[in-house]
Amino acid sequence: MRIATWNVNSITARLPRLLAWLESSGTDVLCVQETKCAESAFPYEPLRELGYEAAVNATGRWNGVALLSKAGLTDVTVGLPGGPDYDGGQEPRAIGATCGPVRLWSVYVPNGREIGHPHYDYKLRWLQALRTAVADDAAGERPFAVLGDFNVAPTDEDVWDRARFEGLTHVTDLERDALAALREAGLSDVVPRPLKYDRPFTYWDYRELCFPKNRGMRIDLVYGNEPFAKAVDDAYVDREERKGKGASDHAPVVVDLEV
């Protein structure tokens, strides 16, 4: 079974590339982040023509997550149970479903913006709520994983130059502590292999030639419970999909399971 996660940075803008990638990659389930569209505008029909059902949590111009599956979609949970509000409501940042033999969550963790900003505190509270929400599945016997754009680099090795991030979000102790607490619920980091260079970065800013210079970050993560981790046969970053005109600033992370 092939599972992947990809922040597409607008599913409308990226639809031709997304459809082509799904056809060529043989992916059974894709966790999508940053759809940037209302649910009414989601491209259900072209995905259905490729054999994918879709479960969607999207409300408009920003954020938005989805699960695309050829393996079935049951027990769908829309939104993060117990998740915090921001600007008067819960943002569309989480969706969970059972896809054949596995239970999956697609998540788009808040960015945090800057240290001391209300969005930074919101990010920490959101991660705490995520830990609580997934604790039972993480401890269960069924393969389970939380996949998505976590907007946190777990270690200094997961950014191209730690000094360049001093005083910025994504690398602070509090954010990394929140990730550690999530792992302590019974999840482990499924680290993919890079297809090029020595570190499996998943995100490169559009500016300053960051992609060709490989000035990236590993912030798109796969956190699986023990049955999921034991079933992993391979995991890699599809860096090729970050290339060319009209690419997202993130690359897909692909995981092959023997289930």
C-alpha positions, 0 to 999 in steps of 0.5 A, a space after each residue: 500500500 502506498 501512502 503519501 502526504 503533500 502540501 499542494 499550496 492550492 489544489 486549484 492551481 496545482 490540479 494538473 500536476 496533482 492528477 498527473 502525479 497521482 496517475 504516475 505514482 501509484 499512490 493509494 492514499 494521499 493526505 493533502 494540505 493547504 487546499 485553499 478552496 471552499 469544499 464546494 469548489 473542490 475537484 471531486 469529479 476529476 479525482 473520481 475519474 482516477 478512482 479516488 474518493 475524497 474526504 474534505 475539510 475546507 472552508 475557503 481561501 486559506 488552509 484546508 485539508 483532504 484525504 484522497 483514497 482508492 482504498 476506501 474512506 470510512 469513519 471520517 472525522 472532520 476537524 480536530 476534536 477538542 482543537 482550539 479556535 482562532 479568530 472565532 472558530 476552528 480552522 480547517 486543519 485536520 481530517 481523519 479516516 480509515 482507508 482499508 487496513 490503516 487509520 490516517 489523519 491529514 493535518 496542517 499545523 498552524 504556522 505560528 507566524 512569529 514568537 510571541 504572536 497569538 498564532 504561536 500560542 495557538 500553534 502550541 495549543 493545537 499540537 497539544 490538542 492533536 496529541 490528545 485526539 490521536 492518543 487512543 489510535 496511537 496506542 492501538 493495534 491497527 496501523 495508524 499515522 498522522 501525516 502532513 505539514 507540521 510547520 516544525 523541523 524536528 531537529 537542527 539537521 532538518 533545516 539547511 542552516 540552523 543559524 539562519 533560523 535563530 529567533 524564528 518559528 519552526 525550530 524553537 524548543 517549545 515547538 519541538 517539545 510539542 512534537 516530542 509530546 506527540 511522539 510520546 503518545 506512541 508515535 515515531 517519526 518515519 524519516 524518508 530518504 532523500 532522492 538527492 543530496 544528503 538530507 530529506 528536505 520537504 519544503 523550499 521557499 520560492 525566494 532566493 533560489 532556495 530549491 536549486 541551492 537546496 536551502 530547505 526544511 523537513 517539515 512535512 512529517 509522517 508520525 506512525 504508531 508501532 504497527 504502522 512503523 513496522 509495516 514500512 517497506 520504504 519512504 522517500 521524498 519525491 523531490 522531482 515534483 518540486 521542480 518546474 513551472 507551477 510547482 508547490 513549494 513542498 514535495 510529496 513524502 511517500 511511504 510504502 507499507 506491507 499491510 
